[in-house]
Amino acid sequence: MQKMFSVDKFNTVQTPFYYYDTQLLRKTLKTIQEESGKYPNFHVHYAVKANANPKVLRIISQHELGADCVSGGEIKAALEAGFPSDGIVYAGVGKSDWEIKLGIENDIQCFNVESTAELDVIASLAKEVGKVARVAFRINPNIGAHTHANITTGLAENKFGIAMQDMVPVIEHAKTLDSIKVVGLHFHIGSQILDMGDFKALCNRINELQAQLAQNNIYVDNINVGGGLGVSYDNPDRELIPDFKSYFKTYATHLRLRDGQQVHFELGRAVVAQCGSLITRLLYVKQGTYKQFAIVDAGMTDLIRPALYQALHKIQNISSNEPAETYDVVGPICESSDVFAKAIDLNKCHRGDLIAIRSAGAYGEIMASSYNCRPLPKGYISEDFK
Ligand code: LLP
């Protein structure tokens, strides 16, 4: 049985729900501060898209991180949670006018711009209110990361960013706009990346681009390298805190910076994945023709990652100490993709047992839907059970 969970207290609330271990979250955040703090020009923004639970966001905002937002809703959530507006960067291929205006009104640190069309809209909306908007250009570095196809973003075939070869004319155009200040370049190659070689490849590409821009006398203050550091889904307990040391060191070693240049990071998954579990109750054990099913009350509506990305989260029966048996763990949704895992070993299951689906703190609660008219799962932090 897991020490991490106080199973008795879980019986007081309705399942399924997300549980966040705040001690682990705080330890993770401290590690990020320590490891990034070794390099005074490194600045970490938390990618709000990974988890915007207000209690989780509030804790993150207390650890001197900025916020990386991809919608007006996320900008509002970040501000409400206490992130300073001058630490907010705002990305996205399709920013609507009200979202841009919200960013301008709040004097956010920077818009990560993905096209000339978008740049011109930001320029005119800033001009209307007599402000200057700071922008960084998102560049598509055309690098494939070793991760799931749905979460690679840095290839030429993806919709993101501006191609490297178009960069000089775009920046020259931006310089003619008096309501725009170009402050940086932005990159992001994908998510759940565990091979530091992928980040090294990005550094090399950034070095190339900076050299090319220098030939045109273009220098920027900030290099934003995006996020992407992965976590261990198969054995979370072996690495509860991701290897931030190697991650930051890779950038410190391989990125060639100009004098005074600052490096920005947008980490989501690595910050919150391991502190969160989806806690669900076992409804029925069903004997099929060839296998037995553990039918739980959480479904793909609560955690869509297995159905959408074939993600495998570690699953544990936290109520039982009996010898393990083999089960397919499935939810109640009317879709055959509503499967959390096939043929896994769990301590012998009984109706009413609590099951923990681990590493669900990132892209879990935030991606939940109410398909089948199901209520959205609630999120609780450890303090809620004291
Ligand atoms: N910056 C940009 C521009 C991004 O697009 C993303 C993630 C991040 C930062 C944060 O990446 P992270 O550090 O979390 O890897 N729902 C998927 C992941 C989608 C990631 C989208 N972009 C999943 O559950 O695996």
Residues whose N, C-alpha, C, O or C-beta is under 5 A from the ligand:
A	BS01	LLP	A47 A50 A91 I151 H188 G190 S191 Q192 G226 G227 G228 L229 E266 L267 G268 R269 A270 R305 Y363
